[in-house]
Amino acid sequence: MAEFEQARKDKGLTLFVWPPERPDLNGVVERAQSSWRYEVYACHDLPHYLDRLNEHIDAFADLSNHYRPHPALGGRNPSKTLKLTSQAAPPSQR
């Protein structure tokens, strides 16, 4: 922990610590963990080698970001939402 704290300070990063047992403060992470838990870990016999595991991680991330509709994004996927948001932003903010 001391090495982490020193590296954080050296990089000028602020550490935000959430209180324990407060998922309402960290909903995005909680939702992502739930998706991985129920749609990947529980459904697949995952390999124990990192290079083979990365294939599964990349496939689920691609599915989630480019094809799967997200209710919080009006039924769009994150990729489409980012594209629409980028097109709507003034040139000075792109």
DSSP file (Angstrom, degrees, kcal/mol; ACC not computed):
  #  RESIDUE AA STRUCTURE BP1 BP2  ACC     N-H-->O    O-->H-N    N-H-->O    O-->H-N    TCO  KAPPA ALPHA  PHI   PSI    X-CA   Y-CA   Z-CA
    1    1 A M     >        0   0    0      0, 0.0     4,-2.6     0, 0.0     5,-0.2   0.000 360.0 360.0 360.0 -36.4    0.0    0.0    0.0
    2    2 A A  H  >  +     0   0    0      1,-0.2     4,-2.4     2,-0.2     5,-0.2   0.894 360.0  50.7 -63.5 -39.4    2.9    2.4    0.7
    3    3 A E  H  > S+     0   0    0      2,-0.2     4,-2.5     1,-0.2    -1,-0.2   0.905 110.5  49.7 -64.8 -40.8    4.3    1.9   -2.8
    4    4 A F  H  > S+     0   0    0      2,-0.2     4,-2.7     1,-0.2    -2,-0.2   0.945 111.2  48.7 -61.3 -48.8    0.9    2.6   -4.3
    5    5 A E  H  X S+     0   0    0     -4,-2.6     4,-2.3     1,-0.2    -2,-0.2   0.898 112.4  48.4 -60.1 -41.5    0.5    5.8   -2.2
    6    6 A Q  H  X S+     0   0    0     -4,-2.4     4,-2.7     2,-0.2    -1,-0.2   0.925 112.0  48.3 -66.5 -43.7    4.0    7.0   -3.2
    7    7 A A  H  X S+     0   0    0     -4,-2.5     4,-1.6     2,-0.2    -2,-0.2   0.900 111.5  51.3 -62.4 -40.8    3.4    6.3   -6.9
    8    8 A R  H  <>S+     0   0    0     -4,-2.7     5,-2.5    -5,-0.2     4,-0.4   0.929 112.3  45.5 -61.2 -46.2    0.0    8.1   -6.7
    9    9 A K  H ><5S+     0   0    0     -4,-2.3     3,-1.1     1,-0.2    -2,-0.2   0.899 109.2  55.4 -64.9 -41.3    1.6   11.1   -5.1
   10   10 A D  H 3<5S+     0   0    0     -4,-2.7    -1,-0.2     1,-0.3    -2,-0.2   0.842 111.0  45.4 -60.8 -33.4    4.5   11.1   -7.5
   11   11 A K  T 3<5S-     0   0    0     -4,-1.6    -1,-0.3    -5,-0.2    -2,-0.2   0.479 112.7-120.0 -89.4  -3.1    2.0   11.3  -10.4
   12   12 A G  T < 5 +     0   0    0     -3,-1.1     2,-0.3    -4,-0.4    -3,-0.2   0.794  58.1 156.4  71.1  28.3    0.0   14.0   -8.7
   13   13 A L      < -     0   0    0     -5,-2.5     2,-0.4    -6,-0.2    -1,-0.2  -0.675  38.9-133.9 -92.0 141.3   -3.2   11.8   -8.6
   14   14 A T        -     0   0    0     -2,-0.3     2,-0.6     2,-0.0    -5,-0.0  -0.766  16.1-140.6 -90.9 136.0   -6.0   12.4   -6.2
   15   15 A L        -     0   0    0     -2,-0.4     2,-0.6     2,-0.0   -10,-0.0  -0.866  11.7-162.6 -99.8 123.6   -7.3    9.3   -4.4
   16   16 A F        -     0   0    0     -2,-0.6     2,-0.6     2,-0.0    -2,-0.0  -0.925   5.9-163.2-104.8 124.3  -11.1    9.1   -3.9
   17   17 A V        -     0   0    0     -2,-0.6    -2,-0.0     3,-0.0     0, 0.0  -0.934   6.4-149.7-112.8 120.2  -12.1    6.6   -1.3
   18   18 A W        -     0   0    0     -2,-0.6     3,-0.1     1,-0.1     4,-0.0  -0.616  27.8-105.2 -84.2 145.7  -15.8    5.5   -1.3
   19   19 A P    >   -     0   0    0      0, 0.0     3,-0.6     0, 0.0     6,-0.1  -0.398  47.2 -96.1 -65.1 148.2  -17.3    4.5    2.0
   20   20 A P  T 3  S+     0   0    0      0, 0.0    -3,-0.0     0, 0.0     0, 0.0  -0.283 101.9  17.6 -66.0 151.4  -17.8    0.7    2.3
   21   21 A E  T 3  S+     0   0    0      1,-0.1     3,-0.1    -3,-0.1     0, 0.0   0.857  87.8 120.4  57.6  42.2  -21.1   -0.9    1.5
   22   22 A R    X   +     0   0    0     -3,-0.6     3,-1.9     1,-0.1     4,-0.4  -0.525  21.6 159.5-130.9  66.9  -22.5    2.1   -0.5
   23   23 A P  G >   +     0   0    0      0, 0.0     3,-1.2     0, 0.0     7,-0.2   0.744  69.9  72.6 -61.6 -21.8  -23.2    0.8   -4.0
   24   24 A D  G 3  S+     0   0    0      1,-0.3     3,-0.4     2,-0.2    -2,-0.0   0.743  96.9  50.1 -65.1 -20.9  -25.5    3.8   -4.6
   25   25 A L  G <  S+     0   0    0     -3,-1.9    -1,-0.3     1,-0.2     3,-0.1   0.576 118.6  36.9 -88.8 -10.9  -22.4    6.0   -4.8
   26   26 A N  S <> S+     0   0    0     -3,-1.2     4,-2.2    -4,-0.4     3,-0.3  -0.248  70.4 145.2-136.2  45.0  -20.7    3.7   -7.3
   27   27 A G  H  >  +     0   0    0     -3,-0.4     4,-2.7     1,-0.2     5,-0.2   0.815  68.0  56.7 -60.5 -37.1  -23.5    2.5   -9.5
   28   28 A V  H  > S+     0   0    0      2,-0.2     4,-2.2     1,-0.2    -1,-0.2   0.926 111.7  42.6 -63.7 -44.0  -21.6    2.5  -12.8
   29   29 A V  H  > S+     0   0    0     -3,-0.3     4,-2.7     2,-0.2     5,-0.2   0.911 113.6  52.3 -68.3 -41.9  -19.0    0.1  -11.4
   30   30 A E  H  X S+     0   0    0     -4,-2.2     4,-2.0    -7,-0.2    -2,-0.2   0.909 110.9  47.7 -60.3 -41.9  -21.6   -2.0   -9.7
   31   31 A R  H  X S+     0   0    0     -4,-2.7     4,-2.2     2,-0.2    -1,-0.2   0.914 111.9  49.3 -66.9 -42.3  -23.5   -2.4  -12.9
   32   32 A A  H  X S+     0   0    0     -4,-2.2     4,-2.4     1,-0.2    -2,-0.2   0.923 111.0  49.6 -63.0 -43.9  -20.4   -3.3  -14.9
   33   33 A Q  H  X S+     0   0    0     -4,-2.7     4,-2.7     1,-0.2    -1,-0.2   0.881 109.4  52.6 -63.2 -36.8  -19.4   -5.9  -12.3
   34   34 A S  H  X S+     0   0    0     -4,-2.0     4,-2.5    -5,-0.2     5,-0.3   0.915 108.2  50.4 -64.6 -42.9  -22.9   -7.4  -12.4
   35   35 A S  H  X S+     0   0    0     -4,-2.2     4,-2.4     1,-0.2     5,-0.4   0.941 113.9  44.5 -60.2 -47.3  -22.8   -7.7  -16.2
   36   36 A W  H  X>S+     0   0    0     -4,-2.4     5,-2.3     1,-0.2     4,-1.6   0.922 113.8  50.9 -63.4 -43.3  -19.5   -9.5  -16.1
   37   37 A R  I  <>S+     0   0    0     -4,-2.7     5,-1.4    -5,-0.2    -2,-0.2   0.923 122.3  28.6 -61.4 -46.8  -20.6  -11.7  -13.2
   38   38 A Y  I  <5S+     0   0    0     -4,-2.5    -1,-0.2     3,-0.2    -2,-0.2   0.702 127.9  38.6 -92.8 -20.2  -23.8  -12.9  -14.8
   39   39 A E  I  <5S+     0   0    0     -4,-2.4    -3,-0.2    -5,-0.3    -2,-0.2   0.600 131.2  15.1-107.4 -13.2  -23.0  -12.7  -18.5
   40   40 A V  I >X5S+     0   0    0     -4,-1.6     4,-1.6    -5,-0.4     3,-0.7   0.662 125.5  40.9-121.9 -65.1  -19.4  -13.9  -18.6
   41   41 A Y  I 34<S+     0   0    0     -5,-2.3     5,-0.2     1,-0.2    -3,-0.2   0.884 121.0  42.6 -59.6 -41.6  -18.2  -15.6  -15.5
   42   42 A A  T 34<S+     0   0    0     -5,-1.4    -1,-0.2    -6,-0.4    -4,-0.1   0.661 119.5  43.3 -80.1 -15.3  -21.4  -17.6  -14.9
   43   43 A C  T <4 S+     0   0    0     -3,-0.7     2,-0.4    -6,-0.1    -2,-0.2   0.561 107.6  56.0-108.3 -10.9  -21.9  -18.6  -18.5
   44   44 A H  S  < S-     0   0    0     -4,-1.6     2,-1.3    -3,-0.1    -1,-0.1  -0.947  70.5-130.9-129.7 144.3  -18.4  -19.6  -19.7
   45   45 A D        -     0   0    0     -2,-0.4    -4,-0.1    -3,-0.0    -3,-0.1  -0.766  43.8-152.3 -87.0  92.9  -15.8  -22.0  -18.7
   46   46 A L        -     0   0    0     -2,-1.3     7,-0.1    -5,-0.2     6,-0.0  -0.386   9.5-114.2 -77.1 143.9  -13.0  -19.5  -18.8
   47   47 A P        -     0   0    0      0, 0.0    -1,-0.1     0, 0.0     9,-0.0  -0.286  12.0-135.2 -70.8 160.2   -9.4  -20.4  -19.4
   48   48 A H  S    S+     0   0    0      4,-0.0     2,-0.5     5,-0.0     3,-0.1   0.382  79.9  88.5 -96.9   1.9   -6.7  -20.0  -16.8
   49   49 A Y  S  > S-     0   0    0      1,-0.1     4,-2.4     0, 0.0     3,-0.5  -0.885  74.1-137.8-107.1 133.6   -4.1  -18.5  -19.1
   50   50 A L  H  > S+     0   0    0     -2,-0.5     4,-2.6     1,-0.2     5,-0.2   0.861 100.5  54.8 -58.7 -42.3   -4.1  -14.7  -19.5
   51   51 A D  H  > S+     0   0    0      1,-0.2     4,-0.6     2,-0.2    -1,-0.2   0.887 114.8  40.5 -62.9 -37.1   -3.6  -14.7  -23.3
   52   52 A R  H  > S+     0   0    0     -3,-0.5     4,-0.9     2,-0.2     3,-0.3   0.817 113.2  54.4 -78.4 -31.7   -6.6  -16.9  -23.8
   53   53 A L  H >X S+     0   0    0     -4,-2.4     4,-2.1     1,-0.2     3,-0.5   0.868  99.2  62.7 -68.0 -36.0   -8.7  -15.1  -21.2
   54   54 A N  H 3X S+     0   0    0     -4,-2.6     4,-2.9     1,-0.2     5,-0.2   0.830  95.6  60.4 -59.0 -32.6   -8.0  -11.8  -23.0
   55   55 A E  H 3X S+     0   0    0     -4,-0.6     4,-2.0    -3,-0.3    -1,-0.2   0.906 107.4  44.8 -61.1 -41.4   -9.9  -13.2  -26.0
   56   56 A H  H <X S+     0   0    0     -4,-0.9     4,-2.3    -3,-0.5     5,-0.2   0.899 113.3  50.3 -68.8 -41.3  -13.0  -13.6  -23.9
   57   57 A I  H  X S+     0   0    0     -4,-2.1     4,-2.5     1,-0.2    -2,-0.2   0.940 112.2  46.9 -62.4 -47.7  -12.6  -10.2  -22.3
   58   58 A D  H  X S+     0   0    0     -4,-2.9     4,-2.4     1,-0.2    -1,-0.2   0.894 111.6  51.5 -62.1 -40.8  -12.2   -8.5  -25.7
   59   59 A A  H  X S+     0   0    0     -4,-2.0     4,-2.3    -5,-0.2    -1,-0.2   0.917 112.8  44.0 -64.7 -43.9  -15.2  -10.3  -27.2
   60   60 A F  H  X S+     0   0    0     -4,-2.3     4,-2.8     2,-0.2     5,-0.2   0.905 113.4  50.9 -69.7 -39.8  -17.5   -9.3  -24.3
   61   61 A A  H  X S+     0   0    0     -4,-2.5     4,-2.6    -5,-0.2     5,-0.2   0.908 111.4  48.8 -62.1 -41.4  -16.2   -5.7  -24.3
   62   62 A D  H  X S+     0   0    0     -4,-2.4     4,-2.3     2,-0.2     5,-0.5   0.930 113.0  47.3 -63.5 -45.7  -16.8   -5.5  -28.1
   63   63 A L  H  X>S+     0   0    0     -4,-2.3     5,-2.5     1,-0.2     4,-1.8   0.937 115.6  45.1 -59.2 -48.1  -20.3   -6.9  -27.7
   64   64 A S  H  <5S+     0   0    0     -4,-2.8    -2,-0.2     1,-0.2    -1,-0.2   0.872 119.7  39.4 -66.1 -39.1  -21.1   -4.5  -24.8
   65   65 A N  H  <5S+     0   0    0     -4,-2.6    14,-2.5    -5,-0.2    15,-0.3   0.770 128.5  24.9 -85.1 -26.6  -19.7   -1.4  -26.5
   66   66 A H  H  <5S+     0   0    0     -4,-2.3    -3,-0.2    -5,-0.2    -2,-0.2   0.648 131.6  18.1-116.1 -18.1  -20.8   -1.9  -30.1
   67   67 A Y  T  <5S+     0   0    0     -4,-1.8    -3,-0.2    -5,-0.5    -4,-0.1   0.706  93.6  88.7-125.9 -35.2  -23.9   -4.1  -30.2
   68   68 A R  S   <S-     0   0    0     -5,-2.5     2,-0.2     1,-0.1    -1,-0.1  -0.564  71.1-129.4 -79.4 125.3  -25.7   -4.4  -26.9
   69   69 A P        -     0   0    0      0, 0.0     8,-0.2     0, 0.0     7,-0.2  -0.481  18.0-149.8 -71.0 142.7  -28.4   -1.7  -26.3
   70   70 A H    > > -     0   0    0      6,-2.0     5,-1.9    -2,-0.2     3,-1.8  -0.963   8.7-148.0-116.6 121.5  -28.1    0.0  -22.9
   71   71 A P  G > 5S+     0   0    0      0, 0.0     3,-1.5     0, 0.0    -1,-0.1   0.852  99.0  58.4 -56.2 -36.6  -31.3    1.3  -21.3
   72   72 A A  G 3 5S+     0   0    0      1,-0.3     0, 0.0     2,-0.1     0, 0.0   0.667 104.9  52.3 -69.4 -14.3  -29.4    4.3  -19.7
   73   73 A L  G X 5S-     0   0    0     -3,-1.8     3,-1.1     3,-0.3    -1,-0.3   0.026 127.4 -95.1-108.4  25.5  -28.4    5.4  -23.2
   74   74 A G  T < 5S-     0   0    0     -3,-1.5    -2,-0.1     1,-0.2     3,-0.1   0.796  81.1 -54.8  68.7  28.4  -31.9    5.4  -24.6
   75   75 A G  T 3 <S+     0   0    0     -5,-1.9    -1,-0.2     1,-0.3     2,-0.2   0.472 111.4 120.7  83.3   2.2  -31.5    1.9  -26.0
   76   76 A R    <   -     0   0    0     -3,-1.1    -6,-2.0    -6,-0.5    -1,-0.3  -0.545  65.4-114.1 -90.9 162.6  -28.3    2.8  -27.9
   77   77 A N     >  -     0   0    0     -8,-0.2     4,-2.3    -2,-0.2     3,-0.2  -0.592  31.3-107.1 -89.5 161.3  -24.9    1.2  -27.5
   78   78 A P  H  > S+     0   0    0      0, 0.0     4,-2.7     0, 0.0     5,-0.2   0.855 118.2  55.5 -57.3 -37.2  -22.0    3.2  -26.1
   79   79 A S  H  > S+     0   0    0    -14,-2.5     4,-2.1     2,-0.2   -13,-0.1   0.933 110.5  43.7 -62.3 -46.6  -20.3    3.4  -29.5
   80   80 A K  H  > S+     0   0    0    -15,-0.3     4,-2.6     2,-0.2     5,-0.2   0.900 113.6  51.9 -65.0 -41.6  -23.3    4.9  -31.2
   81   81 A T  H  X S+     0   0    0     -4,-2.3     4,-2.7     1,-0.2    -2,-0.2   0.915 109.7  48.9 -62.4 -43.8  -23.9    7.3  -28.3
   82   82 A L  H  X S+     0   0    0     -4,-2.7     4,-2.6     2,-0.2    -1,-0.2   0.910 111.3  50.3 -62.4 -42.0  -20.3    8.5  -28.4
   83   83 A K  H  X S+     0   0    0     -4,-2.1     4,-2.0     2,-0.2    -2,-0.2   0.933 113.2  45.0 -62.3 -46.7  -20.5    9.0  -32.1
   84   84 A L  H  X S+     0   0    0     -4,-2.6     4,-1.6     1,-0.2    -2,-0.2   0.894 114.1  49.4 -64.5 -40.5  -23.7   11.1  -31.8
   85   85 A T  H  X S+     0   0    0     -4,-2.7     4,-1.2    -5,-0.2    -2,-0.2   0.900 110.7  49.9 -65.8 -41.4  -22.3   13.1  -28.9
   86   86 A S  H  < S+     0   0    0     -4,-2.6    -1,-0.2     1,-0.2    -2,-0.2   0.877 110.6  49.7 -65.5 -38.5  -19.1   13.8  -30.8
   87   87 A Q  H  < S+     0   0    0     -4,-2.0    -1,-0.2     1,-0.2    -2,-0.2   0.829 111.7  49.1 -69.7 -31.6  -21.1   15.0  -33.8
   88   88 A A  H  < S+     0   0    0     -4,-1.6    -1,-0.2    -5,-0.2    -2,-0.2   0.686  90.9  96.8 -82.5 -18.5  -23.2   17.3  -31.7
   89   89 A A  S  < S-     0   0    0     -4,-1.2     5,-0.1    -3,-0.2    -3,-0.0  -0.441  85.6-104.5 -73.0 143.0  -20.4   18.9  -29.8
   90   90 A P    >   -     0   0    0      0, 0.0     3,-2.2     0, 0.0     4,-0.4  -0.340  34.1-109.8 -61.2 149.2  -19.1   22.3  -31.1
   91   91 A P  G >  S+     0   0    0      0, 0.0     3,-1.1     0, 0.0    -2,-0.1   0.797 116.7  62.0 -53.0 -31.6  -15.8   22.0  -33.0
   92   92 A S  G 3  S+     0   0    0      1,-0.2    -3,-0.0     2,-0.1     0, 0.0   0.708 105.6  46.8 -69.6 -18.2  -13.9   23.8  -30.1
   93   93 A Q  G <         0   0    0     -3,-2.2    -1,-0.2     1,-0.2    -4,-0.1   0.365 360.0 360.0-104.5   4.2  -14.9   20.9  -27.7
   94   94 A R    <         0   0    0     -3,-1.1    -1,-0.2    -4,-0.4    -2,-0.1   0.468 360.0 360.0 -84.6 360.0  -13.9   18.0  -29.9
